C-alpha cells in the first residue's frame, strides 16, 4: 500500500528526526510530505516509531497518514520525475 505522511512539527530537532525517519521508509515529496510504499509489517514498524513523538508535539503540531489502497493507487496520475512505480520501497533501519 501507499502511505502519504505529512507533518508539521515546530520543534526543529524533532522535525529533523522525523524527517530522517521518514527518509528511511519512503521518498520526500516536499518539506513535511512523504510518499511511502510499504507492506503492513513495515508500516506498523514506522507507525510505532512515529508514536514515539506523540508526547512531544504541541497543539499546533501534527503527523497525519493517508492510506491509499491498491485499487486507488491504480488511479494515481503522476507527471514528471516523481512518477509512480510498481517497485516497493523497503528500507531496514
C-alpha positions as CSV (number, residue, x, y, z in Angstrom):
1,X,0.0,0.0,0.0
2,X,0.9,3.6,-0.4
3,X,1.0,5.9,2.6
4,X,1.2,9.7,2.3
5,X,2.6,11.0,5.6
6,X,2.6,14.7,6.3
7,X,3.8,16.5,9.4
8,X,4.3,19.9,10.9
9,X,6.4,20.0,14.0
10,X,7.6,23.3,15.5
11,X,10.5,21.8,17.5
12,X,13.4,21.8,14.9
13,X,15.1,18.8,16.5
14,X,12.0,16.6,16.5
15,X,11.2,17.8,13.0
16,X,14.7,16.8,11.8
17,X,14.4,13.4,13.5
18,X,11.0,12.7,11.9
19,X,12.4,13.8,8.5
20,X,15.3,11.4,8.9
21,X,13.0,8.6,10.0
22,X,10.6,9.0,7.0
23,X,13.5,9.2,4.6
24,X,14.4,5.7,5.7
25,X,10.9,4.4,4.7
26,X,10.0,6.5,1.6
27,X,10.5,9.4,-0.7
28,X,10.4,13.0,0.2
29,X,7.9,14.9,-2.0
30,X,8.5,18.3,-0.3
31,X,9.1,19.6,3.1
32,X,7.0,17.6,5.6
33,X,5.4,15.4,2.9
34,X,6.5,11.8,2.2
35,X,5.2,9.0,0.0
36,X,5.9,5.6,1.4
37,X,5.1,2.3,-0.4
38,X,5.2,-0.2,2.5
39,X,4.0,-3.6,3.5
40,X,1.7,-3.8,6.5
41,X,4.7,-5.0,8.6
42,X,6.9,-2.0,7.7
43,X,4.0,0.4,8.1
44,X,3.3,-0.9,11.6
45,X,7.0,-0.6,12.4
46,X,7.1,3.0,11.1
47,X,3.9,3.9,12.9
48,X,5.3,2.7,16.2
49,X,8.3,4.8,15.7
50,X,6.2,7.9,14.9
51,X,4.1,7.4,18.0
52,X,7.3,8.0,20.0
53,X,6.9,11.7,19.0
54,X,3.2,11.9,20.2
55,X,4.1,13.3,23.6
56,X,6.5,15.9,22.2
57,X,4.2,17.7,19.8
58,X,2.2,20.8,20.7
59,X,-1.4,21.6,19.9
60,X,-0.4,23.2,16.6
61,X,1.8,20.3,15.5
62,X,0.6,17.2,13.7
63,X,1.5,14.0,12.0
64,X,-1.1,12.6,9.5
65,X,-1.1,9.5,7.5
66,X,-3.3,9.0,4.4
67,X,-3.6,5.4,3.2
68,X,-4.0,4.7,-0.5
69,X,-5.3,1.2,-1.1
70,X,-4.3,-1.0,-4.1
71,X,-7.3,-0.1,-6.2
72,X,-7.0,3.6,-5.5
73,X,-3.2,3.5,-6.2
74,X,-4.0,2.3,-9.8
75,X,-5.8,5.7,-10.3
76,X,-2.8,7.8,-9.3
77,X,-1.8,10.2,-12.1
78,X,1.7,11.4,-12.0
79,X,3.5,13.7,-14.3
80,X,7.2,14.3,-14.1
81,X,10.2,12.9,-12.1
82,X,8.1,11.5,-9.2
83,X,6.2,9.1,-11.4
84,X,4.5,6.1,-9.7
85,X,6.4,2.8,-9.9
86,X,5.3,-0.6,-9.0
87,X,8.5,-1.3,-7.1
88,X,8.0,-1.4,-3.4
89,X,10.3,0.7,-1.3
90,X,11.6,-1.2,1.7
91,X,14.2,0.2,4.0
92,X,15.6,-1.5,7.0
93,X,16.6,0.8,9.7
